[in-house]
Amino acid sequence: MRRRAYLLALLTVGLACDRGEAPGRAAAGSFRGVLLSPALEKPDVTFTDFNGEPYNLRLKTAGKVALLFFGYSHCPDVCPLHAANVAAVLKTMPFEERGKIQFLFVTTDPERDTPARLREWLGVFDPGFVGLTAPAEALAQLQVSLGMAPARKEIVPGRDSADYLVGHGAQVLAFGLDNFARVEYPFGIRQEDWAKDLPRLARGEVPSVGNEGAPNRMPDAGPASVPAAPRIEVRVALMAAPVTTTEASVYLVLRNNGDADTLTNVWSPEATGSMIHRTEREGGAMRMVAVESVPVAAGATLEFLPGGTHVMLIGLSRKPDAGESFPLRLRFAKAGEFIIAPMVVAYADLDARLKVQQ
């Protein structure tokens, strides 16, 4: 209770008196993120890190770029892709610049994201990433003060109440060396965008007022790695290498060469359950909604991509490694059943591998 009161007392996330450019700092344009105007001041808030220690955001990240993201480790899509893309770019940066970037993962699911779980999950991407927790009320206040919708638990009909989803904001806030966030990175930002912006942020460059940022782009499509079916052509079939056996995401690009049809079921003999999810944006947060079927018009291409519709497998019998294949069955109302074998790829490689052929 004392820790809770302490955090709430420090939760004075004010907006700066001058929310424009930092005094005396030359502006730099062409940042790939989305411009924040007015800028957001780094909040003076104390979390608890995954080692059980107090973590004051301002003190711990003084002199560094703080990449602040709210998510949860059971998220099969948005969260691991953000973490993987940032981690992949950090590995390519010089040591001095890399040391000025700190990725902070604030869990929106403290019930399941125990300190051990956060440490293990984040360590898969980068051992330098820090996992943080906060009481629910303080967390909601913080998200609202930063212009985000509060995270919300989503109970999935037909599934155990403990196997829930969490709708949450999908953007990464980048607080610069001057403690202000002038740019954010929505879901869909690519590794090449991070590779352009992170070194500049580490050098203390500031986005110019005229920078409109990059649109929330979806990945391009890639070459087919699965043989085509007579009526349903599978152009892309990839499975993101899961961190644990709890859940995994599968991404597909399907071309319907026949009459209008409906995808009615997707399942795997090596998973206890499966669902088709559609990602929706509601009140500034992204949430996954289960759908029973997906129609596909004659001659149309159906894209199951990060941030959109995707397949979620639950309770894997094994944790496949990158380079392996994983069995998956698709059932269409007219075209019938197909057996495919999506290739398992690292989250960091999805951006390059998911290239949709129109």
Backbone hydrogen bonds in HBPLUS format (Angstrom, degrees):
<---DONOR---> <-ACCEPTOR-->    atom                        ^
c    i                          cat <-CA-CA->   ^        H-A-AA   ^      H-
h    n   atom  resd res      DA  || num        DHA   H-A  angle D-A-AA Bond
n    s   type  num  typ     dist DA aas  dist angle  dist       angle   num
A0005-ALA N   A0001-MET O   2.99 MM   4  6.26 161.6  2.03 148.8 152.8     1
A0006-TYR N   A0002-ARG O   2.96 MM   4  6.14 154.9  2.02 147.4 154.9     2
A0007-LEU N   A0003-ARG O   2.98 MM   4  6.23 157.0  2.03 148.4 153.7     3
A0008-LEU N   A0004-ARG O   2.99 MM   4  6.25 165.7  2.01 153.9 157.7     4
A0009-ALA N   A0005-ALA O   2.90 MM   4  6.03 151.4  1.98 144.9 152.9     5
A0010-LEU N   A0006-TYR O   3.14 MM   4  6.35 145.2  2.26 141.5 150.0     6
A0010-LEU N   A0007-LEU O   3.14 MM   3  5.18 123.0  2.48  94.5 108.6     7
A0011-LEU N   A0007-LEU O   3.05 MM   4  6.15 116.5  2.46 137.6 154.0     8
A0011-LEU N   A0008-LEU O   3.18 MM   3  4.98 146.0  2.30  93.4 103.5     9
A0012-THR N   A0010-LEU O   2.67 MM   2  5.53 137.9  1.84 109.6  95.4    10
A0014-GLY N   A0012-THR O   2.81 MM   2  5.70 120.0  2.18 115.7  98.6    11
A0039-ALA N   A0019-ARG O   2.72 MM  20  4.77 177.7  1.72 137.1 138.0    12
A0025-ARG N   A0022-ALA O   3.19 MM   3  5.65 160.6  2.23 137.3 135.1    13
A0028-ALA N   A0206-VAL O   2.58 MM 178  5.40 160.9  1.62 177.0 172.7    14
A0208-SER N   A0028-ALA O   2.85 MM 180  5.27 117.3  2.24 126.4 128.6    15
A0214-ALA N   A0032-ARG O   3.01 MM 182  5.01 134.2  2.22 117.2 119.7    16
A0214-ALA N   A0033-GLY O   3.15 MM 181  5.53 128.5  2.43 105.5 118.5    17
A0034-VAL N   A0184-GLU O   2.78 MM 150  5.29 169.8  1.79 164.7 164.3    18
A0184-GLU N   A0034-VAL O   2.94 MM 150  5.29 155.3  2.00 142.5 149.6    19
A0036-LEU N   A0182-ARG O   2.82 MM 146  4.78 164.8  1.84 124.3 123.2    20
A0040-LEU N   A0181-ALA O   2.98 MM 141  5.00 163.9  2.01 140.3 143.5    21
A0181-ALA N   A0040-LEU O   2.70 MM 141  5.00 163.1  1.73 149.7 155.5    22
A0042-LYS N   A0179-ASN O   2.74 MM 137  5.20 156.2  1.79 166.1 158.9    23
A0057-LEU N   A0045-VAL O   2.90 MM  12  5.80 167.9  1.91 174.0 169.9    24
A0047-PHE N   A0055-TYR O   2.87 MM   8  4.97 161.4  1.90 137.7 132.2    25
A0055-TYR N   A0047-PHE O   2.90 MM   8  4.97 157.5  1.95 133.1 131.8    26
A0048-THR N   A0133-THR O   3.06 MM  85  5.30 154.1  2.13 145.9 151.8    27
A0133-THR N   A0048-THR O   2.87 MM  85  5.30 147.2  1.98 145.0 155.8    28
A0049-ASP N   A0053-GLU O   2.84 MM   4  5.48 168.7  1.85 162.7 161.5    29
A0052-GLY N   A0049-ASP O   2.88 MM   3  5.41 160.4  1.92 122.3 124.8    30
A0050-PHE N   A0131-GLY O   2.97 MM  81  5.40 121.2  2.33 153.6 152.0    31
A0060-LYS N   A0056-ASN O   2.87 MM   4  5.79 170.7  1.88 163.5 166.6    32
A0061-THR N   A0057-LEU O   3.21 MM   4  6.00 143.5  2.35 136.9 144.8    33
A0062-ALA N   A0059-LEU O   3.49 MM   3  5.35 170.4  2.50 102.1 103.7    34
A0064-LYS N   A0061-THR O   2.98 MM   3  5.25 146.2  2.09 139.8 134.8    35
A0065-VAL N   A0100-LYS O   2.67 MM  35  5.93 174.4  1.67 168.2 167.8    36
A0102-GLN N   A0065-VAL O   2.84 MM  37  6.08 161.8  1.88 177.8 174.4    37
A0066-ALA N   A0175-PHE O   2.94 MM 109  5.03 147.2  2.05 143.0 149.1    38
A0175-PHE N   A0066-ALA O   2.89 MM 109  5.03 170.2  1.90 150.5 148.1    39
A0067-LEU N   A0102-GLN O   2.83 MM  35  6.03 169.1  1.84 155.0 158.8    40
A0104-LEU N   A0067-LEU O   2.80 MM  37  5.86 175.4  1.80 163.3 161.7    41
A0068-LEU N   A0173-LEU O   2.81 MM 105  5.09 154.8  1.87 154.7 156.8    42
A0173-LEU N   A0068-LEU O   2.95 MM 105  5.09 161.4  1.99 153.4 149.3    43
A0069-PHE N   A0104-LEU O   2.98 MM  35  6.17 155.9  2.04 164.0 171.5    44
A0106-VAL N   A0069-PHE O   2.81 MM  37  6.09 169.0  1.82 168.1 169.2    45
A0071-GLY N   A0106-VAL O   3.03 MM  35  6.29 151.7  2.12 144.5 153.3    46
A0108-THR N   A0071-GLY O   2.70 MM  37  5.33 142.9  1.83 139.8 146.7    47
A0075-CYS N   A0072-TYR O   3.17 MM   3  5.66 161.5  2.20 115.6 119.9    48
A0081-LEU N   A0077-ASP O   3.37 MM   4  6.35 154.1  2.44 149.3 156.5    49
A0082-HIS N   A0078-VAL O   3.09 MM   4  6.33 163.8  2.12 156.8 160.8    50
A0083-ALA N   A0079-CYS O   3.06 MM   4  6.28 175.0  2.06 158.9 160.3    51
A0084-ALA N   A0080-PRO O   2.84 MM   4  5.84 158.5  1.89 141.9 148.6    52
A0085-ASN N   A0081-LEU O   2.96 MM   4  6.00 163.0  1.99 149.4 153.7    53
A0086-VAL N   A0082-HIS O   3.08 MM   4  6.26 167.5  2.10 155.7 158.8    54
A0087-ALA N   A0083-ALA O   2.98 MM   4  6.07 163.5  2.01 147.3 152.6    55
A0088-ALA N   A0084-ALA O   2.90 MM   4  6.02 156.7  1.96 146.8 153.0    56
A0089-VAL N   A0085-ASN O   3.20 MM   4  6.38 156.5  2.26 144.5 149.6    57
A0090-LEU N   A0086-VAL O   2.95 MM   4  6.19 162.0  1.99 155.1 160.5    58
A0091-LYS N   A0087-ALA O   3.19 MM   4  6.38 149.6  2.28 146.6 153.1    59
A0092-THR N   A0089-VAL O   2.95 MM   3  5.33 145.6  2.07 109.1 119.3    60
A0093-MET N   A0090-LEU O   3.16 MM   3  5.26 154.9  2.23 104.6 112.1    61
A0098-ARG N   A0094-PRO O   2.86 MM   4  6.00 168.3  1.87 164.3 168.3    62
A0099-GLY N   A0095-PHE O   2.97 MM   4  6.06 149.9  2.06 148.5 155.1    63
A0100-LYS N   A0097-GLU O   3.01 MM   3  5.39 157.6  2.06 110.5 117.8    64
A0101-ILE N   A0098-ARG O   3.18 MM   3  5.57 166.9  2.19 116.5 118.3    65
A0130-VAL N   A0103-PHE O   3.18 MM  27  6.52 170.5  2.18 163.7 166.1    66
A0105-PHE N   A0130-VAL O   2.88 MM  25  6.13 174.7  1.88 168.5 170.3    67
A0132-LEU N   A0105-PHE O   2.85 MM  27  6.00 159.4  1.89 152.7 151.3    68
A0107-THR N   A0132-LEU O   3.02 MM  25  6.29 162.0  2.05 170.0 164.9    69
A0112-ARG N   A0109-ASP O   3.22 MM   3  5.96 135.3  2.43 119.6 127.1    70
A0113-ASP N   A0109-ASP O   2.88 MM   4  5.82 161.7  1.91 160.8 164.4    71
A0114-THR N   A0112-ARG O   2.92 MM   2  5.73 129.5  2.18 108.6  93.4    72
A0118-LEU N   A0114-THR O   2.89 MM   4  6.15 166.8  1.91 164.7 167.5    73
A0119-ARG N   A0115-PRO O   2.95 MM   4  6.09 163.0  1.98 149.9 154.7    74
A0120-GLU N   A0116-ALA O   2.98 MM   4  6.13 162.2  2.01 148.4 153.2    75
A0121-TRP N   A0117-ARG O   2.88 MM   4  5.96 169.1  1.89 153.7 157.3    76
A0122-LEU N   A0118-LEU O   2.91 MM   4  5.88 170.9  1.92 151.8 154.9    77
A0123-GLY N   A0119-ARG O   3.00 MM   4  5.81 145.8  2.12 133.6 143.7    78
A0124-VAL N   A0121-TRP O   3.29 MM   3  5.54 145.3  2.42 101.2 110.2    79
A0125-PHE N   A0122-LEU O   3.00 MM   3  5.52 137.6  2.19 110.7 121.0    80
A0126-ASP N   A0122-LEU O   2.97 MM   4  6.22 169.3  1.98 164.8 163.7    81
A0129-PHE N   A0126-ASP O   3.04 MM   3  5.65 169.6  2.05 121.7 125.0    82
A0139-LEU N   A0135-PRO O   2.86 MM   4  6.02 158.4  1.91 159.0 166.3    83
A0140-ALA N   A0136-ALA O   2.96 MM   4  6.16 160.1  2.00 151.3 155.5    84
A0141-GLN N   A0137-GLU O   3.08 MM   4  6.32 161.3  2.12 147.9 152.8    85
A0142-LEU N   A0138-ALA O   2.94 MM   4  6.12 158.0  1.99 148.1 154.2    86
A0143-GLN N   A0139-LEU O   2.98 MM   4  6.23 162.8  2.01 152.7 156.7    87
A0144-VAL N   A0140-ALA O   3.05 MM   4  6.27 166.2  2.07 152.4 155.8    88
A0145-SER N   A0141-GLN O   2.97 MM   4  6.13 160.4  2.01 149.1 154.8    89
A0146-LEU N   A0142-LEU O   3.10 MM   4  6.30 131.7  2.34 141.6 153.8    90
A0146-LEU N   A0143-GLN O   3.15 MM   3  5.16 135.4  2.36  96.0 108.3    91
A0148-MET N   A0143-GLN O   2.78 MM   5  4.97 159.8  1.82 152.0 147.0    92
A0147-GLY N   A0144-VAL O   2.96 MM   3  5.09 160.7  2.00 110.8 113.6    93
A0152-ARG N   A0167-GLY O   2.85 MM  15  5.09 153.8  1.92 143.2 151.4    94
A0167-GLY N   A0152-ARG O   2.75 MM  15  5.09 156.0  1.81 161.5 155.8    95
A0154-GLU N   A0165-LEU O   2.71 MM  11  4.93 168.7  1.72 144.3 141.8    96
A0165-LEU N   A0154-GLU O   2.95 MM  11  4.93 174.4  1.95 149.9 149.5    97
A0159-ARG N   A0156-VAL O   3.15 MM   3  5.72 154.9  2.21 141.9 141.3    98
A0163-ASP N   A0160-ASP O   2.87 MM   3  5.31 156.5  1.93 115.3 123.2    99
A0168-HIS N   A0286-MET O   2.97 MM 118  5.40 141.7  2.12 150.2 146.7   100
A0286-MET N   A0168-HIS O   2.82 MM 118  5.40 175.6  1.82 130.3 129.7   101
A0172-VAL N   A0185-TYR O   2.91 MM  13  4.98 155.2  1.97 126.2 133.2   102
A0185-TYR N   A0172-VAL O   2.83 MM  13  4.98 155.9  1.89 139.9 148.2   103
A0174-ALA N   A0183-VAL O   3.30 MM   9  6.02 160.0  2.34 160.1 161.7   104
A0176-GLY N   A0180-PHE O   2.85 MM   4  5.53 166.0  1.87 140.4 136.2   105
A0179-ASN N   A0176-GLY O   2.98 MM   3  5.35 158.5  2.03 119.3 119.8   106
A0189-ILE N   A0186-PRO O   3.28 MM   3  6.16 156.2  2.34 142.8 143.2   107
A0193-ASP N   A0190-ARG O   3.04 MM   3  5.21 129.4  2.30  98.5 111.9   108
A0194-TRP N   A0190-ARG O   3.12 MM   4  6.58 159.2  2.17 152.1 156.8   109
A0195-ALA N   A0191-GLN O   2.77 MM   4  5.99 159.2  1.81 154.6 161.3   110
A0196-LYS N   A0192-GLU O   3.17 MM   4  6.28 134.5  2.38 130.2 140.0   111
A0196-LYS N   A0193-ASP O   3.18 MM   3  5.23 131.0  2.44  95.3 107.9   112
A0197-ASP N   A0193-ASP O   3.03 MM   4  6.28 157.7  2.08 150.6 156.7   113
A0198-LEU N   A0194-TRP O   2.85 MM   4  5.63 170.5  1.86 155.0 158.3   114
A0200-ARG N   A0197-ASP O   3.06 MM   3  5.26 116.0  2.48 102.7 118.5   115
A0201-LEU N   A0197-ASP O   2.88 MM   4  6.16 159.6  1.93 161.4 168.1   116
A0202-ALA N   A0198-LEU O   2.89 MM   4  6.08 157.2  1.95 153.0 159.5   117
A0203-ARG N   A0199-PRO O   3.06 MM   4  6.29 132.1  2.30 136.0 147.8   118
A0203-ARG N   A0200-ARG O   3.15 MM   3  5.08 131.0  2.40  92.8 105.8   119
A0205-GLU N   A0200-ARG O   2.98 MM   5  5.40 156.8  2.03 159.5 152.1   120
A0204-GLY N   A0201-LEU O   2.98 MM   3  5.06 155.8  2.04 103.6 111.1   121
A0211-ASN N   A0208-SER O   3.11 MM   3  5.45 164.1  2.13 111.1 116.1   122
A0217-ARG N   A0215-PRO O   2.83 MM   2  5.50 117.1  2.23 114.7  97.2   123
A0229-ALA N   A0232-ILE O   3.14 MM   3  5.12 135.0  2.35 129.4 135.1   124
A0257-ASN N   A0231-ARG O   2.77 MM  26  5.03 155.9  1.83 169.6 169.6   125
A0233-GLU N   A0255-ARG O   2.76 MM  22  4.88 167.6  1.78 157.9 155.6   126
A0255-ARG N   A0233-GLU O   2.73 MM  22  4.88 163.0  1.76 148.2 154.2   127
A0235-ARG N   A0253-VAL O   2.82 MM  18  5.40 146.5  1.93 162.1 172.2   128
A0236-VAL N   A0253-VAL O   3.35 MM  17  4.85 154.8  2.42 128.6 130.7   129
A0253-VAL N   A0236-VAL O   2.97 MM  17  4.85 144.5  2.10 135.2 133.0   130
A0343-MET N   A0237-ALA O   3.13 MM 106  6.56 147.4  2.24 149.1 139.4   131
A0238-LEU N   A0251-TYR O   2.97 MM  13  5.32 169.8  1.98 159.2 162.5   132
A0251-TYR N   A0238-LEU O   2.78 MM  13  5.32 168.5  1.80 164.1 168.1   133
A0239-MET N   A0343-MET O   2.83 MM 104  5.86 163.0  1.85 142.8 143.1   134
A0345-VAL N   A0239-MET O   2.89 MM 106  6.20 157.3  1.95 158.8 164.7   135
A0240-ALA N   A0249-SER O   3.06 MM   9  5.77 154.2  2.13 157.1 165.2   136
A0241-ALA N   A0345-VAL O   2.73 MM 104  5.43 162.5  1.76 149.7 149.1   137
A0316-LEU N   A0245-THR O   2.85 MM  71  4.89 149.9  1.94 151.5 154.3   138
A0315-GLY N   A0246-THR O   2.93 MM  69  4.94 167.7  1.94 133.6 132.8   139
A0248-ALA N   A0313-LEU O   2.95 MM  65  5.18 140.4  2.11 143.0 148.2   140
A0313-LEU N   A0248-ALA O   2.82 MM  65  5.18 162.7  1.85 154.1 158.9   141
A0250-VAL N   A0311-VAL O   2.85 MM  61  4.99 154.3  1.92 144.5 149.6   142
A0311-VAL N   A0250-VAL O   3.14 MM  61  4.99 174.0  2.14 153.9 152.6   143
A0252-LEU N   A0304-PHE O   3.07 MM  52  4.83 125.6  2.37 117.2 131.9   144
A0304-PHE N   A0252-LEU O   2.63 MM  52  4.83 170.0  1.64 165.8 162.3   145
A0254-LEU N   A0302-LEU O   2.81 MM  48  4.98 164.9  1.83 150.6 153.5   146
A0302-LEU N   A0254-LEU O   2.64 MM  48  4.98 161.1  1.67 154.4 160.0   147
A0256-ASN N   A0300-ALA O   2.93 MM  44  5.57 175.0  1.93 171.6 171.6   148
A0299-GLY N   A0256-ASN O   2.86 MM  43  5.15 129.8  2.11 141.8 155.1   149
A0261-ASP N   A0296-VAL O   2.96 MM  35  5.44 171.5  1.97 159.7 160.3   150
A0296-VAL N   A0261-ASP O   2.85 MM  35  5.44 166.5  1.87 152.9 149.5   151
A0333-ALA N   A0262-THR O   2.92 MM  71  5.48 155.7  1.98 151.9 159.5   152
A0263-LEU N   A0294-VAL O   2.82 MM  31  5.06 164.6  1.84 150.5 145.3   153
A0294-VAL N   A0263-LEU O   2.91 MM  31  5.06 154.9  1.98 140.0 148.3   154
A0264-THR N   A0331-ARG O   2.85 MM  67  5.77 151.3  1.93 153.2 162.8   155
A0331-ARG N   A0265-ASN O   2.92 MM  66  5.15 152.3  2.00 159.2 155.2   156
A0267-TRP N   A0329-ARG O   3.10 MM  62  5.40 155.1  2.16 142.6 150.3   157
A0329-ARG N   A0267-TRP O   2.77 MM  62  5.40 163.3  1.80 169.2 174.6   158
A0271-ALA N   A0268-SER O   3.31 MM   3  5.46 146.1  2.43 117.0 113.2   159
A0317-SER N   A0270-GLU O   2.88 MM  47  5.24 155.2  1.94 143.5 141.5   160
A0272-THR N   A0314-ILE O   3.01 MM  42  5.97 120.9  2.37 144.8 160.9   161
A0272-THR N   A0315-GLY O   3.03 MM  43  5.11 146.6  2.14 120.3 130.1   162
A0273-GLY N   A0314-ILE O   3.15 MM  41  4.92 143.7  2.29 145.4 140.2   163
A0314-ILE N   A0273-GLY O   2.84 MM  41  4.92 173.5  1.85 138.0 136.4   164
A0275-MET N   A0312-MET O   2.86 MM  37  5.22 144.7  1.99 145.2 156.1   165
A0312-MET N   A0275-MET O   2.81 MM  37  5.22 173.3  1.81 161.0 163.2   166
A0291-VAL N   A0276-ILE O   2.92 MM  15  5.66 160.9  1.96 158.5 160.8   167
A0277-HIS N   A0310-HIS O   2.82 MM  33  5.41 171.6  1.83 173.0 173.1   168
A0310-HIS N   A0277-HIS O   2.86 MM  33  5.41 151.6  1.94 149.3 158.0   169
A0278-ARG N   A0289-VAL O   2.83 MM  11  5.18 159.2  1.87 144.0 150.7   170
A0289-VAL N   A0278-ARG O   2.82 MM  11  5.18 164.9  1.85 144.5 149.5   171
A0279-THR N   A0308-GLY O   3.22 MM  29  4.91 140.5  2.38 100.7 112.1   172
A0280-GLU N   A0287-ARG O   2.77 MM   7  5.38 169.9  1.78 166.1 167.6   173
A0287-ARG N   A0280-GLU O   2.82 MM   7  5.38 161.3  1.85 157.5 164.0   174
A0282-GLU N   A0285-ALA O   2.74 MM   3  5.34 161.4  1.77 160.5 165.2   175
A0285-ALA N   A0282-GLU O   3.08 MM   3  5.34 164.6  2.10 112.9 117.6   176
A0300-ALA N   A0297-ALA O   3.06 MM   3  5.21 157.9  2.11 130.0 127.9   177
A0308-GLY N   A0305-LEU O   2.94 MM   3  5.41 151.1  2.02 142.4 141.7   178
A0324-GLU N   A0321-ASP O   3.10 MM   3  5.85 163.6  2.13 140.9 143.8   179
A0323-GLY N   A0344-VAL O   2.78 MM  21  5.46 165.9  1.79 150.5 149.4   180
A0344-VAL N   A0324-GLU O   2.77 MM  20  5.43 171.2  1.78 161.0 160.0   181
A0326-PHE N   A0342-PRO O   3.04 MM  16  5.62 143.4  2.18 146.8 158.1   182
A0328-LEU N   A0340-ILE O   2.99 MM  12  5.37 152.5  2.06 157.2 152.1   183
A0340-ILE N   A0328-LEU O   2.85 MM  12  5.37 172.3  1.85 167.2 169.0   184
A0330-LEU N   A0338-PHE O   2.86 MM   8  5.14 161.9  1.89 149.5 155.7   185
A0338-PHE N   A0330-LEU O   2.76 MM   8  5.14 155.3  1.82 151.6 158.9   186
A0332-PHE N   A0336-GLY O   2.75 MM   4  4.85 165.1  1.77 133.8 139.1   187
A0336-GLY N   A0332-PHE O   3.21 MM   4  4.85 140.1  2.38 114.4 119.9   188
A0349-ASP N   A0346-ALA O   2.85 MM   3  5.28 148.7  1.95 112.5 122.3   189
A0350-LEU N   A0347-TYR O   3.20 MM   3  5.35 155.2  2.26 105.0 112.3   190
A0352-ALA N   A0349-ASP O   3.17 MM   3  5.55 126.6  2.47 105.7 117.5   191
A0353-ARG N   A0349-ASP O   3.04 MM   4  6.20 152.6  2.11 152.1 160.8   192
A0354-LEU N   A0350-LEU O   2.86 MM   4  5.70 159.7  1.91 158.9 158.6   193
